[in-house]
Amino acid sequence: MKKQPNPKKAIRENPEWTTAMIAKARPAREVLPKIFGPRTAATMLKPHGRPKSPESRVAISLRLPPDTLARWKATGPGWQTRMANVLRESV
């Protein structure tokens, strides 16, 4: 049987923050600059996430007959790209 955690110990180790504690709090970048690095203009302007693709896609909702969708999926991985190519060629 697993040992039950002691709620009093949990409260001692991680007490609820008071307004005074929140007022004294500092950003992690200030407290641990070696880990988080200094805040500079370059880090503030650094883009986040994945770079944009030159051929970005647009998400849509499309209703297809189940048998049509099953046939495309049966062609294996990459079926959505192949479907997009067929649609592009037909336009």
Helices and strands as residue ranges (DSSP letters): H 7-13, H 19-24, H 28-31, H 33-36, H 41-45, H 66-74, H 79-90
